[in-house]
Amino acid sequence: MLLFIFVIICISLDVFVLMMEKGATSLQVTLKKAFRHGFVFSVITSLLYILGCLFTKLIFTDSFVLFNKVLAIILLDIIAIRIIWKTRNSSPFEEKLDLSFNIKKNIHMAFFTGLDCFLIAIICSYLNSNFYIQSLLVFFITLATVVIGEYTGYYCGAAYQKNVRYLSAFIYFIIAFILTGSLV
Protein backbone atom coordinates (compact mmCIF):
# COMPACT_ATOMS: atom_id res chain seq x y z
CA MET A 1 0.00 0.00 0.00
CA LEU A 2 2.95 2.31 0.62
CA LEU A 3 4.03 1.90 -3.01
CA PHE A 4 0.51 2.82 -4.12
CA ILE A 5 0.56 6.00 -2.00
CA PHE A 6 3.88 7.05 -3.56
CA VAL A 7 2.46 6.47 -7.05
CA ILE A 8 -0.63 8.56 -6.28
CA ILE A 9 1.51 11.34 -4.81
CA CYS A 10 3.53 11.33 -8.06
CA ILE A 11 0.35 11.70 -10.07
CA SER A 12 -0.76 14.48 -7.77
CA LEU A 13 2.51 16.37 -8.25
CA ASP A 14 1.52 17.03 -11.87
CA VAL A 15 -1.80 18.43 -10.65
CA PHE A 16 0.08 20.34 -7.95
CA VAL A 17 2.21 22.12 -10.56
CA LEU A 18 -0.83 22.92 -12.68
CA MET A 19 -2.72 24.37 -9.72
CA MET A 20 0.40 26.20 -8.53
CA GLU A 21 0.45 27.93 -11.93
CA LYS A 22 -3.27 28.73 -11.70
CA GLY A 23 -2.87 30.03 -8.16
CA ALA A 24 0.04 32.24 -9.28
CA THR A 25 -2.15 33.81 -11.96
CA SER A 26 -5.31 34.22 -9.87
CA LEU A 27 -6.57 37.53 -8.63
CA GLN A 28 -7.72 35.99 -5.37
CA VAL A 29 -7.75 32.48 -3.94
CA THR A 30 -10.38 31.60 -1.39
CA LEU A 31 -10.81 28.36 0.50
CA LYS A 32 -14.21 27.83 -1.14
CA LYS A 33 -12.77 28.34 -4.63
CA ALA A 34 -9.78 26.08 -3.93
CA PHE A 35 -11.99 23.28 -2.60
CA ARG A 36 -14.34 23.64 -5.58
CA HIS A 37 -11.41 23.19 -7.98
CA GLY A 38 -10.08 20.38 -5.82
CA PHE A 39 -13.43 18.61 -5.79
CA VAL A 40 -13.69 18.72 -9.59
CA PHE A 41 -10.17 17.35 -10.01
CA SER A 42 -10.71 14.70 -7.34
CA VAL A 43 -13.97 13.40 -8.78
CA ILE A 44 -12.64 13.19 -12.33
CA THR A 45 -9.35 11.61 -11.27
CA SER A 46 -11.11 9.06 -9.06
CA LEU A 47 -13.55 8.14 -11.83
CA LEU A 48 -10.70 7.70 -14.30
CA TYR A 49 -8.91 5.53 -11.74
CA ILE A 50 -12.01 3.35 -11.27
CA LEU A 51 -12.43 3.06 -15.05
CA GLY A 52 -8.80 2.02 -15.37
CA CYS A 53 -9.25 -0.63 -12.66
CA LEU A 54 -12.39 -1.97 -14.30
CA PHE A 55 -10.68 -2.01 -17.69
CA THR A 56 -7.78 -3.96 -16.19
CA LYS A 57 -10.09 -6.46 -14.46
CA LEU A 58 -11.84 -7.11 -17.78
CA ILE A 59 -8.69 -7.48 -19.87
CA PHE A 60 -6.14 -9.11 -17.56
CA THR A 61 -6.76 -12.38 -15.76
CA ASP A 62 -4.68 -14.03 -13.06
CA SER A 63 -2.62 -15.79 -15.72
CA PHE A 64 -1.32 -12.38 -16.87
CA VAL A 65 0.21 -11.29 -13.53
CA LEU A 66 3.80 -11.31 -14.80
CA PHE A 67 2.78 -9.52 -18.01
CA ASN A 68 0.89 -6.94 -15.95
CA LYS A 69 3.96 -6.26 -13.78
CA VAL A 70 6.16 -5.84 -16.86
CA LEU A 71 3.52 -3.56 -18.39
CA ALA A 72 3.46 -1.57 -15.13
CA ILE A 73 7.22 -1.05 -15.27
CA ILE A 74 7.07 0.03 -18.91
CA LEU A 75 4.17 2.44 -18.25
CA LEU A 76 5.96 3.98 -15.25
CA ASP A 77 9.06 4.55 -17.37
CA ILE A 78 6.99 6.03 -20.22
CA ILE A 79 5.19 8.40 -17.85
CA ALA A 80 8.49 9.48 -16.28
CA ILE A 81 10.12 10.06 -19.67
CA ARG A 82 7.06 12.01 -20.85
CA ILE A 83 7.23 14.23 -17.75
CA ILE A 84 10.95 14.90 -18.31
CA TRP A 85 10.42 15.61 -22.01
CA LYS A 86 7.43 17.88 -21.33
CA THR A 87 9.30 19.76 -18.59
CA ARG A 88 12.47 20.15 -20.59
CA ASN A 89 10.65 21.49 -23.66
CA SER A 90 8.29 23.82 -21.85
CA SER A 91 8.82 27.53 -22.12
CA PRO A 92 9.36 29.57 -18.97
CA PHE A 93 6.12 30.24 -17.11
CA GLU A 94 4.98 33.86 -16.93
CA GLU A 95 2.94 34.86 -13.94
CA LYS A 96 0.32 37.21 -15.32
CA LEU A 97 -3.26 37.65 -14.25
CA ASP A 98 -5.71 35.13 -15.75
CA LEU A 99 -9.37 35.80 -15.03
CA SER A 100 -10.63 33.13 -17.44
CA PHE A 101 -10.13 30.16 -15.10
CA ASN A 102 -13.59 28.69 -14.50
CA ILE A 103 -15.24 25.33 -13.81
CA LYS A 104 -15.51 24.44 -17.51
CA LYS A 105 -11.75 24.89 -18.03
CA ASN A 106 -11.17 23.13 -14.72
CA ILE A 107 -13.08 20.04 -15.93
CA HIS A 108 -11.13 20.03 -19.19
CA MET A 109 -7.77 20.29 -17.39
CA ALA A 110 -8.80 17.69 -14.81
CA PHE A 111 -9.67 15.18 -17.51
CA PHE A 112 -6.41 15.55 -19.41
CA THR A 113 -4.22 15.51 -16.30
CA GLY A 114 -6.25 12.58 -14.97
CA LEU A 115 -5.47 10.35 -17.95
CA ASP A 116 -2.24 9.38 -16.17
CA CYS A 117 -4.43 8.08 -13.36
CA PHE A 118 -6.16 5.76 -15.82
CA LEU A 119 -2.75 4.31 -16.72
CA ILE A 120 -1.74 4.13 -13.06
CA ALA A 121 -4.86 2.04 -12.39
CA ILE A 122 -3.43 -0.55 -14.78
CA ILE A 123 -0.18 -0.44 -12.83
CA CYS A 124 -1.87 -0.74 -9.43
CA SER A 125 -4.29 -3.47 -10.41
CA TYR A 126 -1.97 -6.23 -9.25
CA LEU A 127 -1.81 -4.87 -5.68
CA ASN A 128 -4.88 -6.99 -4.84
CA SER A 129 -6.49 -4.39 -2.64
CA ASN A 130 -9.97 -2.99 -3.04
CA PHE A 131 -9.92 -0.48 -5.85
CA TYR A 132 -12.76 1.49 -4.25
CA ILE A 133 -10.52 2.16 -1.25
CA GLN A 134 -7.70 3.04 -3.63
CA SER A 135 -9.98 5.44 -5.51
CA LEU A 136 -10.95 7.11 -2.21
CA LEU A 137 -7.25 7.63 -1.49
CA VAL A 138 -6.87 9.06 -4.99
CA PHE A 139 -9.78 11.40 -4.28
CA PHE A 140 -8.45 12.75 -0.98
CA ILE A 141 -4.81 13.01 -2.02
CA THR A 142 -5.83 14.86 -5.20
CA LEU A 143 -8.13 17.17 -3.24
CA ALA A 144 -5.37 18.06 -0.79
CA THR A 145 -2.85 18.52 -3.59
CA VAL A 146 -5.09 20.88 -5.55
CA VAL A 147 -5.86 23.05 -2.54
CA ILE A 148 -2.23 23.16 -1.39
CA GLY A 149 -1.01 23.79 -4.95
CA GLU A 150 -3.40 26.65 -5.55
CA TYR A 151 -2.46 28.34 -2.29
CA THR A 152 1.24 27.73 -2.88
CA GLY A 153 1.02 29.36 -6.30
CA TYR A 154 -0.98 32.28 -4.96
CA TYR A 155 1.35 33.06 -2.07
CA CYS A 156 4.73 31.86 -3.37
CA GLY A 157 4.41 31.88 -7.15
CA ALA A 158 5.27 29.08 -9.54
CA ALA A 159 9.05 29.29 -9.40
CA TYR A 160 9.79 25.65 -8.59
CA GLN A 161 7.43 23.91 -11.00
CA LYS A 162 10.18 22.27 -13.07
CA ASN A 163 11.86 20.92 -9.93
CA VAL A 164 8.58 19.37 -8.77
CA ARG A 165 8.06 17.71 -12.15
CA TYR A 166 11.61 16.34 -12.20
CA LEU A 167 11.08 15.01 -8.66
CA SER A 168 7.92 13.27 -9.83
CA ALA A 169 9.74 11.64 -12.76
CA PHE A 170 12.57 10.54 -10.47
CA ILE A 171 10.10 8.89 -8.08
CA TYR A 172 8.43 7.11 -11.01
CA PHE A 173 11.82 5.70 -12.03
CA ILE A 174 12.48 4.54 -8.45
CA ILE A 175 9.09 2.80 -8.28
CA ALA A 176 9.76 1.11 -11.64
CA PHE A 177 13.14 -0.03 -10.32
CA ILE A 178 11.48 -1.47 -7.17
CA LEU A 179 8.94 -3.30 -9.33
CA THR A 180 11.73 -4.64 -11.50
CA GLY A 181 13.34 -6.09 -8.38
CA SER A 182 10.08 -7.84 -7.48
CA LEU A 183 10.09 -9.67 -10.83
CA VAL A 184 13.25 -11.58 -9.95
C-alpha positions, 0 to 999 in steps of 0.5 A: 500500500505504501508503493501505491501511495507514492504512485498517487503522490507522483500523479498528484505532483503534476496536478500540484504544478498545474494548480500552482500555476493557476494560483500564481495567476489568480486575482484571489484564492479563497478556500471555497474556490480552492476546494471547488477546484479540488473537488472537480479534479478529485472526482474526475481523477477518481472516476478515471482511476475506477475506469482504469481498474475496471478495464484492467479487471476485464482485460487481464486475468490471473494468468497475466500477472507477470505480463501486468507487472512488466507492463506496469514497469514500462508504463511507469518509465513512459510516464516518467520520460514524458514528464521529463520531455514535457518539462524540458521542452516547456517555455518559462512560465509567466505569472500574469493575471488570468481571469478566465479560469472557470469550472468548464476549463477546470473540468477540461484540465482535470480530464487531461491531467487525470489520464495518467491516473487511468494508466496508473490504475493498470499499474496498481491493479496487481496490488490486490487491494480494493480499488474502491478504497484506492480510488478514495485515497486518490480522491483525498490526495488529489483534493489536498494537492489541488488546494495546497497547490493553488495556495502555494502558487498564490502566495509563493508563485510558480518558481519551482514547477520544473523541480517538482516535475523532475522530482515526480519523474525521479520517483516514477523511475524509483518505483519502476526499479522497485517493481523490476526487483520484485520480478526476480 
